[in-house]
Amino acid sequence: MRPELEQLLRSRFPILYEHPLGRPEEDSTPFKPEIGDGWFAILLALSGVLDRHVSAAGLDRLQVVRIQSLPRGGLHCYVIGQDNFVRGAVNAAFHMSLAVSSLSGRPGRPMVNSDGETFILAPDEVDGHKPAPARFLEPYRAPIGAGRPQALTLLGRRWSCLVSKDIDVPAGWVDVADVVLSAFIDKPEQFDRLEAWRDGAVGQLVVGWDSVRGAASQAGAVAFAVSMAALVDPVTGASGPVDDAGTPEWWRRSNGASAAPPVPWGIYDSDGGWHSREDLVAGPTERHPSIGALVSATHGEIGGLQISLKPCVAQVMRQMASEGGSDGCADMLAKFLGISSAMPRQAIVDDRNGDTQAVDRGPEAINAEANETIRMHASAARAQLTTAAAAARGTGREEGLRAACWAVSAVLDSLGAEAASADRSTSDD
């Protein structure tokens, strides 16, 4: 693995990597030479899980002493001071590595060369190799193959004992799902659901299981899989190649070359409890002299979001609302959250001479774009409400969620009727 990536792990997780064991004259680095860049995402996800667990469980001696590839292939981390949660996370990381090319981070599988050495390789990296015998992988099975056309079908066949439950993941996450489900192979009755949520950017894996009766090793496997899923392209299953900052290529394509690695909006702790990622907008800033977080966003397990404002921010937003109406208030909040609050009234177009000019967009164009934005958010909301209602079946929340789903559906129906009417008017003209 590149020195830049090793140093990234050391600096970000000093508790795990800053105090290697061994005599001074020995090479005490835990990263062995055979570890490729393609497994960086796995190490990043696993290190984050272990680092959080050290703080939560008070494990003062937890330390990663060696990371290497086993003779049968796959990434293994040797950790001292571990408990059952850590063992579950480490085993899940090894299982995931059987499905990830150690060279590129793209979906792969164990292959054997002419010398009998086992490597995890992507389909275009297997020249001179043949598939590893099934006995090499026991107790695991060959990877399903994330991103393949039949990936979801194969996932259903492999886990027919659980597929009748709520399992809804994209094709790129089937190997991550396989890791989660393997943790419940002996206790299928403890598994409840496995879902994928998208907020337009980072993917979030939501896992439901009986955390009261479940084992700590299951919690470790779930925690790793949730962190790993955010780093995996939900379409292709790739978690690499990564740049020197550890950001996978698929994420950079849509978020820019300088984008930081994606982070899930929540994780599960050692007891299976949900912990939201808290997004903070720090101060002070212009017009806000107070120090500390000005705006915080707390994420719910199934996609909800709660935004909290510091009193001084709320006061200024009320002022902006009184001066500029709701648009002024929205602009203020958008500035804090770093998003675009409204469509510009001008658009840049090419004239007949090939030059560009700004033209004012009329109310019709702006209204059409507003309707399209409403339609997009309403469609996402309806999907989330439908899933939430199914999860709340038989509880007091179900009726309210169903009613909200019907209301959102009515909005979508009205937008569809308006669009159809506009199309008829255009054709009549």
C-alpha positions as CSV (number, residue, x, y, z in Angstrom):
1,M,0.0,0.0,0.0
2,R,1.3,3.5,-0.8
3,P,3.1,5.3,2.0
4,E,0.7,8.2,1.7
5,L,-2.2,5.9,2.5
6,E,-0.4,4.2,5.4
7,Q,0.4,7.7,6.9
8,L,-3.3,8.7,6.4
9,L,-4.4,5.8,8.6
10,R,-1.7,6.5,11.2
11,S,-2.5,10.2,11.5
12,R,-6.3,9.7,11.6
13,F,-6.3,6.8,14.0
14,P,-3.2,7.3,16.3
15,I,-4.7,5.1,19.1
16,L,-4.6,2.1,16.7
17,Y,-1.4,2.7,14.8
18,E,0.9,5.1,16.6
19,H,2.4,2.6,19.1
20,P,3.5,-0.5,17.1
21,L,5.0,-3.3,19.1
22,G,8.4,-5.0,18.5
23,R,12.0,-4.4,19.3
24,P,13.5,-1.0,18.1
25,E,15.7,-2.8,15.6
26,E,12.8,-4.7,14.0
27,D,10.4,-3.4,11.4
28,S,7.5,-2.7,13.6
29,T,5.1,-1.3,10.9
30,P,1.8,-3.2,10.9
31,F,1.4,-2.8,7.2
32,K,2.9,-5.7,5.4
33,P,4.3,-5.3,1.8
34,E,1.6,-7.5,0.2
35,I,-1.2,-5.2,1.2
36,G,-2.4,-3.4,-1.9
37,D,-4.0,0.0,-2.4
38,G,-7.3,-1.7,-3.3
39,W,-7.9,-2.7,0.3
40,F,-7.5,0.8,1.7
41,A,-11.3,1.4,1.9
42,I,-11.7,-1.7,4.0
43,L,-9.0,-0.6,6.4
44,L,-10.5,2.9,6.6
45,A,-13.9,1.5,7.4
46,L,-12.5,-1.0,9.9
47,S,-10.2,1.5,11.6
48,G,-13.1,3.9,12.1
49,V,-15.2,1.2,13.8
50,L,-12.3,0.2,16.1
51,D,-11.4,3.7,16.9
52,R,-15.0,4.6,18.0
53,H,-15.2,1.4,20.0
54,V,-12.0,2.2,21.9
55,S,-13.7,5.3,23.2
56,A,-17.1,3.8,23.9
57,A,-15.8,0.6,25.6
58,G,-12.7,2.0,27.2
59,L,-10.3,-0.5,25.7
60,D,-7.0,1.1,26.6
61,R,-4.9,-1.7,25.1
62,L,-6.6,-2.1,21.7
63,Q,-3.9,-2.0,19.1
64,V,-3.4,-3.2,15.5
65,V,-0.1,-5.0,15.4
66,R,-0.1,-6.6,11.9
67,I,-2.1,-6.3,8.7
68,Q,-1.4,-8.9,6.0
69,S,-2.8,-11.1,3.3
70,L,-3.4,-14.7,4.4
71,P,-2.0,-17.6,2.2
72,R,-5.6,-18.4,1.1
73,G,-6.1,-14.8,0.2
74,G,-7.9,-12.0,2.0
75,L,-7.0,-9.2,4.3
76,H,-6.5,-10.0,8.0
77,C,-5.8,-7.7,10.9
78,Y,-4.2,-9.0,14.0
79,V,-5.4,-6.9,17.0
80,I,-4.4,-7.2,20.7
81,G,-6.8,-6.2,23.5
82,Q,-9.8,-7.1,21.4
83,D,-13.3,-8.2,22.6
84,N,-16.1,-10.0,20.7
85,F,-17.3,-6.8,19.0
86,V,-13.8,-6.2,17.6
87,R,-13.5,-9.9,16.5
88,G,-16.8,-9.5,14.6
89,A,-15.7,-6.4,12.9
90,V,-12.3,-7.9,11.9
91,N,-13.9,-11.0,10.6
92,A,-16.4,-9.0,8.6
93,A,-13.5,-7.0,7.1
94,F,-11.7,-10.2,6.1
95,H,-14.9,-11.5,4.5
96,M,-15.3,-8.2,2.6
97,S,-11.7,-8.4,1.3
98,L,-12.5,-11.7,-0.5
99,A,-14.8,-9.7,-2.8
100,V,-12.5,-6.7,-3.4
101,S,-9.4,-6.6,-5.7
102,S,-6.3,-5.9,-3.6
103,L,-4.9,-4.0,-6.6
104,S,-7.7,-1.7,-7.6
105,G,-10.5,-1.8,-5.1
106,R,-13.0,-3.0,-7.7
107,P,-15.1,-6.1,-7.3
108,G,-13.0,-9.2,-7.4
109,R,-12.7,-12.8,-6.3
110,P,-9.9,-15.2,-5.0
111,M,-7.7,-16.4,-7.8
112,V,-4.7,-18.8,-7.7
113,N,-1.5,-18.4,-9.9
114,S,0.7,-21.2,-11.2
115,D,2.8,-21.2,-7.9
116,G,-0.3,-21.8,-5.9
117,E,-0.5,-18.3,-4.4
118,T,-3.9,-16.8,-3.8
119,F,-4.8,-13.2,-4.8
120,I,-8.1,-11.3,-4.9
121,L,-8.4,-9.9,-8.4
122,A,-10.9,-8.0,-10.6
123,P,-12.0,-9.7,-13.8
124,D,-9.5,-7.8,-16.0
125,E,-6.6,-8.7,-13.7
126,V,-6.8,-12.4,-13.8
127,D,-4.4,-13.3,-16.6
128,G,-2.4,-16.4,-15.6
129,H,-4.7,-17.2,-12.7
130,K,-7.5,-19.6,-12.1
131,P,-10.4,-19.5,-9.6
132,A,-9.5,-20.6,-6.1
133,P,-11.0,-23.9,-4.9
134,A,-14.0,-23.5,-2.7
135,R,-12.2,-25.2,0.2
136,F,-9.8,-22.2,0.3
137,L,-12.7,-20.0,1.3
138,E,-14.3,-22.0,4.0
139,P,-16.3,-21.1,6.1
140,Y,-17.0,-18.4,3.5
141,R,-18.4,-18.8,0.0
142,A,-17.3,-17.2,-3.2
143,P,-18.2,-13.5,-3.6
144,I,-21.5,-12.9,-5.3
145,G,-20.0,-10.2,-7.5
146,A,-21.2,-6.7,-6.9
147,G,-22.6,-4.7,-9.9
148,R,-23.2,-7.8,-12.0
149,P,-26.6,-7.9,-13.9
150,Q,-27.8,-10.9,-11.8
151,A,-26.2,-9.8,-8.5
152,L,-29.5,-9.2,-6.7
153,T,-31.0,-12.5,-7.9
154,L,-27.9,-14.4,-6.7
155,L,-28.1,-12.6,-3.4
156,G,-31.7,-13.8,-3.0
157,R,-30.8,-17.4,-3.9
158,R,-28.0,-17.5,-1.4
159,W,-30.1,-16.1,1.4
160,S,-33.4,-17.6,0.7
161,C,-33.8,-18.2,4.5
162,L,-33.7,-14.4,5.0
163,V,-34.8,-12.9,1.7
164,S,-38.4,-13.0,2.7
165,K,-37.6,-10.3,5.2
166,D,-36.9,-6.7,4.2
167,I,-33.7,-6.8,2.1
168,D,-33.4,-3.9,-0.3
169,V,-30.0,-3.0,-1.5
170,P,-28.5,-1.8,-4.9
171,A,-26.5,-4.2,-7.0
172,G,-23.2,-2.6,-6.0
173,W,-23.8,-3.4,-2.4
174,V,-24.6,-7.2,-2.7
175,D,-21.2,-8.2,-1.3
176,V,-21.6,-5.8,1.7
177,A,-25.1,-7.3,2.2
178,D,-23.5,-10.8,2.1
179,V,-21.1,-9.8,4.9
180,V,-24.0,-8.6,7.1
181,L,-26.2,-11.6,6.4
182,S,-23.4,-14.0,7.1
183,A,-23.3,-12.7,10.7
184,F,-26.8,-14.1,11.2
185,I,-26.5,-17.4,9.4
186,D,-26.9,-19.3,12.6
187,K,-29.6,-17.0,14.1
188,P,-31.8,-16.0,11.2
189,E,-34.7,-15.2,13.6
190,Q,-32.6,-12.3,15.0
191,F,-32.4,-10.5,11.6
192,D,-35.1,-8.0,10.7
193,R,-34.2,-5.9,7.7
194,L,-31.5,-4.6,5.4
195,E,-32.1,-1.4,3.5
196,A,-30.2,1.2,1.5
197,W,-31.0,4.9,1.7
198,R,-29.6,7.7,-0.5
199,D,-29.7,11.4,0.4
200,G,-28.6,12.3,-3.1
201,A,-24.9,11.8,-2.2
202,V,-23.7,9.4,0.5
203,G,-25.3,6.0,0.7
204,Q,-26.5,4.7,4.1
205,L,-27.0,1.1,4.9
206,V,-29.7,0.6,7.5
207,V,-29.7,-2.8,9.4
208,G,-32.4,-4.0,11.7
209,W,-31.8,-6.9,14.1
210,D,-32.6,-8.1,17.6
211,S,-29.7,-6.3,19.3
212,V,-30.9,-7.3,22.8
213,R,-30.5,-11.1,22.1
214,G,-27.8,-10.6,19.4
215,A,-24.1,-11.2,20.0
216,A,-21.5,-8.5,20.2
217,S,-19.7,-10.1,17.2
218,Q,-22.9,-9.4,15.2
219,A,-22.8,-5.8,16.2
220,G,-19.2,-5.6,15.1
221,A,-20.0,-7.0,11.7
222,V,-22.9,-4.7,11.3
223,A,-20.9,-1.6,12.3
224,F,-18.2,-2.5,9.8
225,A,-20.6,-3.1,6.9
226,V,-22.4,0.2,7.5
227,S,-19.2,2.1,7.4
228,M,-17.9,0.2,4.4
229,A,-21.1,0.7,2.4
230,A,-20.7,4.4,2.3
231,L,-17.3,3.9,0.5
232,V,-18.7,1.5,-2.1
233,D,-20.3,2.7,-5.4
234,P,-23.9,1.5,-5.2
235,V,-23.9,0.9,-8.9
236,T,-20.6,-0.9,-9.7
237,G,-19.5,-2.1,-6.3
238,A,-16.1,-0.4,-6.6
239,S,-14.4,1.1,-3.5
240,G,-11.3,2.2,-5.4
241,P,-8.9,3.1,-7.0
242,V,-8.2,5.8,-4.3
243,D,-6.1,8.9,-4.4
244,D,-3.5,10.0,-1.8
245,A,-6.3,11.4,0.3
246,G,-8.1,8.0,0.3
247,T,-11.1,9.1,-1.8
248,P,-12.4,6.5,-4.2
249,E,-12.5,7.4,-7.9
250,W,-16.3,6.9,-8.3
251,W,-16.9,9.5,-5.5
252,R,-14.5,12.0,-7.1
253,R,-16.2,11.8,-10.4
254,S,-19.5,13.2,-9.0
255,N,-18.1,15.3,-6.1
256,G,-14.9,16.8,-7.5
257,A,-11.2,15.9,-7.4
258,S,-10.7,17.4,-3.9
259,A,-13.7,15.7,-2.3
260,A,-13.1,14.0,1.0
261,P,-14.0,10.3,1.4
262,P,-17.8,9.8,1.9
263,V,-19.1,9.2,5.5
264,P,-22.4,7.6,6.4
265,W,-24.9,9.8,8.2
266,G,-25.1,7.4,11.1
267,I,-23.5,4.2,12.6
268,Y,-24.5,1.5,15.1
269,D,-22.6,1.2,18.4
270,S,-21.6,-1.9,20.3
271,D,-25.1,-2.4,21.6
272,G,-26.8,-1.9,18.3
273,G,-28.0,1.6,19.1
274,W,-28.2,4.2,16.4
275,H,-25.8,7.2,16.5
276,S,-26.2,10.0,14.1
277,R,-23.4,11.9,12.4
278,E,-23.8,15.5,13.5
279,D,-23.0,18.0,10.9
280,L,-21.9,21.4,12.3
281,V,-21.5,24.8,10.8
282,A,-19.0,26.4,13.1
283,G,-18.6,30.1,14.1
284,P,-17.9,32.8,14.4
285,T,-18.7,34.2,10.9
286,E,-19.8,37.5,9.5
287,R,-22.7,38.9,11.6
288,H,-22.3,36.1,14.1
289,P,-19.6,36.9,16.6
290,S,-20.4,34.0,19.0
291,I,-18.0,31.0,19.1
292,G,-19.2,27.5,18.6
293,A,-21.5,25.6,16.3
294,L,-24.1,27.9,14.7
295,V,-26.1,25.3,12.9
296,S,-26.2,21.5,13.6
297,A,-28.0,18.8,11.6
298,T,-28.8,15.4,13.2
299,H,-29.7,12.5,11.0
300,G,-32.3,9.9,11.7
301,E,-31.8,6.2,11.0
302,I,-34.2,6.1,8.1
303,G,-33.5,9.4,6.4
304,G,-35.0,12.0,8.7
305,L,-33.1,15.2,9.4
306,Q,-33.4,17.7,12.3
307,I,-31.7,21.1,12.0
308,S,-31.0,23.0,15.2
309,L,-30.1,26.7,15.2
310,K,-28.2,28.7,17.8
311,P,-30.4,31.5,19.2
312,C,-28.3,34.2,17.6
313,V,-28.7,32.5,14.2
314,A,-32.5,32.1,14.7
315,Q,-32.7,35.8,15.5
316,V,-30.8,36.9,12.4
317,M,-32.9,34.6,10.3
318,R,-36.1,36.1,11.6
319,Q,-34.7,39.5,10.7
320,M,-33.8,38.2,7.2
321,A,-37.3,36.9,6.9
322,S,-38.9,40.2,7.8
323,E,-36.6,42.1,5.4
324,G,-36.7,39.7,2.5
325,G,-39.6,37.3,3.2
326,S,-39.2,33.6,3.0
327,D,-36.6,33.9,0.2
328,G,-34.3,35.9,2.5
329,C,-34.7,33.4,5.3
330,A,-34.0,30.5,2.9
331,D,-30.9,32.3,1.5
332,M,-29.6,32.7,4.9
333,L,-30.0,29.1,5.9
334,A,-28.6,28.0,2.5
335,K,-25.5,30.1,3.1
336,F,-24.9,28.4,6.4
337,L,-25.4,24.9,5.1
338,G,-23.3,25.6,2.0
339,I,-26.1,24.8,-0.6
340,S,-27.8,26.7,-3.3
341,S,-31.1,28.0,-2.1
342,A,-32.8,29.1,-5.3
343,M,-32.6,28.9,-9.1
344,P,-30.9,32.0,-10.7
345,R,-33.3,34.2,-12.6
346,Q,-30.8,34.4,-15.5
347,A,-29.6,31.7,-17.8
348,I,-26.5,31.7,-20.1
349,V,-27.4,30.7,-23.7
350,D,-25.6,30.7,-27.0
351,D,-26.8,33.1,-29.6
352,R,-26.7,32.5,-33.4
353,N,-23.2,33.9,-33.6
354,G,-21.9,31.4,-31.1
355,D,-21.5,34.1,-28.4
356,T,-23.0,33.6,-24.9
357,Q,-25.4,36.0,-23.3
358,A,-27.5,36.2,-20.2
359,V,-31.2,36.1,-20.7
360,D,-33.9,36.6,-18.1
361,R,-35.9,33.4,-17.5
362,G,-39.6,34.1,-17.2
363,P,-41.9,32.9,-14.4
364,E,-42.9,29.9,-16.5
365,A,-39.4,28.6,-16.7
366,I,-38.8,29.2,-13.0
367,N,-42.1,27.6,-12.0
368,A,-41.3,24.6,-14.2
369,E,-38.0,24.1,-12.5
370,A,-39.6,24.6,-9.1
371,N,-42.2,21.9,-10.0
372,E,-39.5,19.6,-11.1
373,T,-37.6,20.1,-7.8
374,I,-40.9,19.5,-5.8
375,R,-41.5,16.3,-7.9
376,M,-38.0,15.0,-7.1
377,H,-38.2,15.6,-3.4
378,A,-41.8,14.3,-3.2
379,S,-40.9,11.1,-5.0
380,A,-38.0,10.5,-2.6
381,A,-40.3,11.4,0.4
382,R,-43.0,8.9,-0.8
383,A,-40.4,6.1,-1.1
384,Q,-39.1,6.8,2.4
385,L,-42.6,7.1,3.9
386,T,-43.7,3.9,2.3
387,T,-40.7,2.0,3.7
388,A,-41.1,3.7,7.1
389,A,-44.8,2.7,7.2
390,A,-43.9,-0.9,6.4
391,A,-41.4,-0.9,9.2
392,A,-44.0,0.6,11.6
393,R,-46.6,-2.0,10.7
394,G,-48.8,-2.8,13.7
395,T,-47.7,0.3,15.7
396,G,-49.3,3.6,16.4
397,R,-47.1,5.4,13.9
398,E,-48.3,3.4,10.9
399,E,-51.6,5.3,10.4
400,G,-49.8,8.7,10.4
401,L,-47.1,7.5,8.0
402,R,-49.7,6.1,5.6
403,A,-51.6,9.4,5.7
404,A,-48.5,11.4,5.0
405,C,-47.7,9.0,2.1
406,W,-51.2,9.6,0.6
407,A,-50.7,13.3,0.9
408,V,-47.4,13.3,-0.9
409,S,-48.9,11.0,-3.6
410,A,-51.7,13.6,-4.0
411,V,-49.0,16.3,-4.6
412,L,-47.3,14.1,-7.2
413,D,-50.7,13.4,-8.9
414,S,-51.5,17.1,-9.1
415,L,-48.1,17.9,-10.6
416,G,-48.6,15.1,-13.2
417,A,-52.0,16.5,-14.1
418,E,-50.5,20.0,-14.5
419,A,-47.8,18.7,-16.8
420,A,-50.3,16.8,-18.9
421,S,-52.5,19.9,-19.2
422,A,-49.5,22.0,-20.3
423,D,-48.5,19.4,-22.9
424,R,-52.1,19.4,-24.3
425,S,-52.0,23.2,-24.5
426,T,-48.7,23.2,-26.3
427,S,-49.9,20.6,-28.8
428,D,-53.1,22.7,-29.4
429,D,-51.0,25.7,-30.2
